[in-house]
């Protein structure tokens, strides 16, 4: 599928057929998935559509092994950044070939299709040296290696060291780029907020014309909070690019594919609307029945990712999404109604801003 | 202390008498309580059974000693099980000659009933949401029973009032520990009772049960608990879950089905966690995670991430658990002097009715 996409050819097999093949494979080789199918009373042998196969809750990656091979064969394990109740989600792979192929194919199409070869790539986020088990750091390093040229910063050092942004180094590097070659900046929202704070309200780090900025991840609870629109505007001003050249990316450790805002490749596209590659899709489902909601309704994201060959072809997240023309809107976590009683809920515990004793 | 110990005990006894009177006339309020809490009518009836109406002299002296002393206590009841206002009022009245109380807007019934039945002119129901406006200048206290954001909001509103102390009782959770000495069947029955009360919406409800022994013993306990909860459901059906609770339940159930084993019935779910997995807090609504715990002394390791939120632990052997957990008993005793981060120890089947000796939450967040 990835090769077909890169070659501009139609998909070689229907999505649902491939998805169900994967589901049956995972049912046979991932014990937890077999248990989930049994608990849900699902007979995959009779399933005709991918939606009939249960999605693996993202929480399961924190509780059990989600892979279809012997542990000794795990070549790489990506881990979620947050420690939820002492547990980090783990996504193991035999190798990253499928991950790399999927990330590069769609990332190149959405972010770098018009970039000349060897464009400078600047990573402002966790480096793969500082965060060797971060899938995001891996992706950024991959992009820097594949899309970047000699002017790219060594992706394992990037511009974040010991959790602090090397503003002086970044400024010097940008100044040395010259005006001729557009650059690609890969950054986390968290790092961008800190960079903006460090540079000041009127500071700039102007990039060459045609440059673009990838922005990913949330920053709630980790720094001052700003709205997505405000951050995008500030980032565009900081780097001297149009806002549509600030492109959002949505990914998860539990997935092998990423989703992108299409503003760079489609001037009519809106921010906060993400598009899927042909080998992945996002289905808003009802949080209780887990059935798809009506078109245009808000549901929680069931993400079907055919690049998750050896783990979970479908992952059930808690993120609210809505299908819109051309993609899906990411609406964040549900606010929820006030709970009854004084019993604490898991999410409340995780976000608890406790009153100082 | 401007009032004598006897005066304070007498004032608290008046509230207990009011509770007795409300209990006997409970049919008047049961429907409204069922509607506001989501409990089944049988669940409301069972909840009323845990409304304290009597207390020993020792308990009342302990309650008064724990209450402190203030000229005026304002009680904010935001999120609690429906019988909780009694203890909140008792602690406030023990502390102060003047008490004002703002009941939960969603669940005001029992507070109003108790205040009316008590006929104590020192206790006033107020609707004012601005806590600063309720308390006149001078030393006063606000006791807040609610979510953390409610407590934070009250603290923020009183930032300009250094004369006012805020005591926050936030949301929490409880655990049960079944030791090797316990008979599985009888322990399961007692834990089931603690789970069924208030459909686990109280912070005293056990949501994780650590069973001393190997995984097979944990599974045997889970099966027994499944059996007992099924039996309880015939007498006291689970009430309706809120949509968010239902969604959380689905999410938890699927994660546990993937990771471990799940025993499921219409009104409850029991999950046996895989060895070494982190404790994964179930949502309220009769959902229980059962974990095997080889050594009681190691309990603090898997419990650590939850520890700040643990209000109580129910066990069949508090002495042995206390010994095994080393420093815990000392902390518990200190807690009676309002030390922070203490955990109540209760007997199984008694978790929802701890001694009437002060607030149920001994963590005592003070702001």
Interface residues (C-beta under 8 A of the other chain):
Chain A: X32 X33 X35 X36 X38 X39 X40 X54 X56 X57 X59 X60 X62 X63 X64 X66 X83 X84 X85 X86 X87 X287 X288 X290 X300 X316 X318 X334 X336 X337 X338 X339 X340 X341 X342 X343 X344 X345 X346 X347 X348 X349 X352 X353 X354 X355 X356 X357
Chain B: X37 X38 X79 X80 X81 X84 X106 X107 X145 X146 X147 X148 X149 X151 X152 X155 X166 X168 X169 X170 X171 X172 X173 X198 X200 X201 X202 X203 X205 X207 X242 X243 X244 X245 X246 X247 X248 X250 X251 X252 X253 X254 X255 X256 X257 X258 X259 X260 X261 X262 X264 X273 X274 X277 X278 X279 X280 X281 X283 X284 X302 X304 X305 X306 X308 X309 X340 X364 X365 X366 X367
